[in-house]
Amino acid sequence: MSPDYERDLERLRKLALTLPGAAEKLSHGSPCFHIEGGKAFAYIWHNHHSDGETAVLVKTSGPDEQEALIEGEPALYYKPPYLGPSGWIAIRTDAPATDWDHIGDRVAQSWEMAAPRRLLEAGGR
């Protein structure tokens, strides 16, 4: 693993694991952040299928938002294989426009889409 990937993974851990009920596991060889006993809300992929990319993957509200993000900033966003058809977006971590505050916001929004009502009603993030 590259030092940049390790740095990015640690950044994502700090963002994701502060959210209520969040946990980390490996899913298909990549770190996956999920609600304990429930749905995934973020992944980090490094050189997935030898694509040379490191990206944080998060949920969007659906195909319209996903398409708007990709069209608006194609150097930053792309539709990831496997999860893309379900509305997920990949955010390149090495793009000039990468902003970790923005990634933090996207991770939190993704968590809100995955969180059960009991966590949201308890105050959420």
C-alpha positions, 0 to 999 in steps of 0.5 A: 500500500502506498503512503498516500493510501494509508494517509487517506484511509486514516483520514476516512477512519477519523471521519466515519468512525465518529458517526453514531453506530459506525464500525469498520470491516473488510468487504471484498478486500477493501475497508468498508464503513457501516452502521453496526449490524446494518448498511454500508455508508462509505468505502475506500478503494485503492487501485481497484481492478488495477485502475490506479485510483484511490477513491472514497465511495459514498451514497448519493440521493440517487441517479440524478444527484450522481449524474450532476456530480459527475458532469459538474466535476468529472476530474473529482467524481466518477461512477464506481463499478458495482456500486455505481448503478445503486447511486454511489459516487466515487470521490478521487482522493488525489484530484487537485479539487479534493477537499477533505471537509467536503468528503467529510460532509459527503460521508456524513450525508451517506451515513444519514441515508444508511442510518436506522431511524433510532439513530437519526431520532437519537440526534444523529451526527 
